[in-house]
């Protein structure tokens, strides 16, 4: 992971040029990659129902490295069985002792993303 703080030295709009200094000796923000979000109310709920080969082609375009969008990050909504935004997503845990990772479509989507890109970073968004 590269950590490069970008220090903008000078921007002169009237001249039309800019000076940019990169100091690699300092720690700064990290660029984790390009990502996508499945959440906010059932944004990808219909994808598992698409007929093949269309479904696999869409997933390939999203997640395969060096092909299509080549997403490096996938953030999904952690469902809570309630109407939290524009749609309801299933919860994976209905009580403190039971975890079911086969509910809803977000787990399916993360599995499909990992199949195509084992290095993809997965994040969960709790509502």
C-alpha positions as CSV (number, residue, x, y, z in Angstrom):
1,X,0.0,0.0,0.0
2,X,1.4,3.4,-1.0
3,X,0.9,6.3,1.3
4,X,1.6,9.6,-0.5
5,X,0.5,12.9,0.8
6,X,-0.1,15.2,-2.1
7,X,0.9,18.7,-1.4
8,X,-0.2,21.2,-3.9
9,X,2.5,23.8,-4.2
10,X,1.0,26.4,-6.5
11,X,-1.9,26.8,-8.9
12,X,-1.9,29.7,-11.2
13,X,-5.2,29.9,-13.2
14,X,-4.1,32.9,-15.2
15,X,-0.9,31.1,-16.4
16,X,-2.6,27.7,-16.8
17,X,-0.1,25.6,-15.0
18,X,0.2,23.8,-11.6
19,X,3.1,22.6,-9.5
20,X,2.5,19.3,-7.5
21,X,4.9,18.0,-4.9
22,X,4.8,14.4,-3.7
23,X,6.6,13.7,-0.4
24,X,6.8,9.9,0.1
25,X,8.5,10.2,3.5
26,X,5.3,11.3,5.2
27,X,2.3,9.2,6.1
28,X,-1.0,10.3,4.7
29,X,-4.2,9.2,3.2
30,X,-4.3,5.7,1.5
31,X,-6.0,5.1,-1.8
32,X,-7.8,1.7,-1.3
33,X,-9.2,1.3,-4.8
34,X,-12.3,1.8,-6.8
35,X,-15.5,0.4,-5.3
36,X,-19.2,0.0,-5.6
37,X,-22.1,-0.1,-3.2
38,X,-25.0,-2.6,-3.0
39,X,-27.3,-1.1,-0.5
40,X,-29.7,1.7,0.2
41,X,-32.7,-0.4,-0.4
42,X,-32.5,-3.4,-2.6
43,X,-30.3,-2.0,-5.4
44,X,-29.1,-5.4,-6.6
45,X,-32.0,-7.6,-5.3
46,X,-32.9,-8.7,-8.9
47,X,-29.4,-9.7,-10.0
48,X,-29.6,-13.3,-8.7
49,X,-32.7,-13.8,-10.8
50,X,-31.1,-12.8,-14.1
51,X,-30.9,-15.6,-16.6
52,X,-27.5,-17.0,-17.6
53,X,-25.2,-16.0,-19.3
54,X,-26.4,-12.4,-18.7
55,X,-26.0,-12.7,-14.9
56,X,-22.4,-14.0,-15.1
57,X,-21.5,-11.4,-17.7
58,X,-22.7,-8.6,-15.5
59,X,-20.8,-10.0,-12.5
60,X,-17.6,-10.4,-14.6
61,X,-17.9,-6.8,-15.8
62,X,-18.2,-5.6,-12.2
63,X,-15.6,-7.7,-10.4
64,X,-13.0,-9.4,-12.7
65,X,-9.6,-7.7,-12.5
66,X,-8.5,-6.0,-15.7
67,X,-11.9,-6.4,-17.2
68,X,-14.8,-4.0,-17.2
69,X,-15.1,-1.9,-14.0
70,X,-12.6,-4.1,-12.2
71,X,-14.0,-3.1,-8.8
72,X,-11.6,-3.5,-5.9
73,X,-14.0,-2.8,-3.1
74,X,-17.6,-3.9,-2.5
75,X,-19.7,-2.3,0.2
76,X,-23.0,-4.0,1.1
77,X,-25.8,-3.2,3.3
78,X,-26.2,-5.4,6.4
79,X,-29.9,-6.0,6.4
80,X,-32.1,-5.7,9.5
81,X,-35.4,-7.1,8.3
82,X,-37.0,-3.7,8.3
83,X,-37.7,-0.8,6.0
84,X,-34.6,1.2,6.6
85,X,-34.3,3.0,3.2
86,X,-35.8,2.2,-0.1
87,X,-36.2,-1.5,0.4
88,X,-36.1,-4.3,3.0
89,X,-33.0,-6.6,3.3
90,X,-32.9,-9.8,5.3
91,X,-31.0,-10.0,8.6
92,X,-28.4,-12.6,9.1
93,X,-29.0,-12.7,12.8
94,X,-32.4,-12.9,14.4
95,X,-31.2,-13.7,17.9
96,X,-27.9,-13.6,19.8
97,X,-27.1,-17.3,19.2
98,X,-28.0,-17.9,15.5
99,X,-26.1,-16.6,12.5
100,X,-27.4,-17.5,9.0
101,X,-25.2,-16.4,6.2
102,X,-27.5,-17.7,3.5
103,X,-30.2,-15.0,4.0
104,X,-30.8,-12.3,1.4
105,X,-28.8,-11.6,-1.7
106,X,-25.9,-9.5,-0.3
107,X,-24.1,-12.7,0.9
108,X,-24.6,-14.2,-2.5
109,X,-23.2,-11.0,-4.2
110,X,-20.1,-11.0,-1.9
111,X,-19.5,-14.7,-2.7
112,X,-19.8,-14.0,-6.5
113,X,-17.4,-11.0,-6.2
114,X,-14.8,-13.1,-4.3
115,X,-15.1,-15.8,-6.9
116,X,-14.1,-13.3,-9.6
117,X,-11.6,-11.4,-7.5
118,X,-10.2,-13.1,-4.4
119,X,-8.5,-9.9,-3.4
120,X,-11.6,-7.7,-3.4
121,X,-12.2,-5.8,-0.1
122,X,-15.6,-6.3,1.4
123,X,-17.3,-3.9,3.8
124,X,-20.6,-4.0,5.6
125,X,-22.8,-1.0,6.1
126,X,-25.1,-1.3,9.1
127,X,-28.3,0.7,9.1
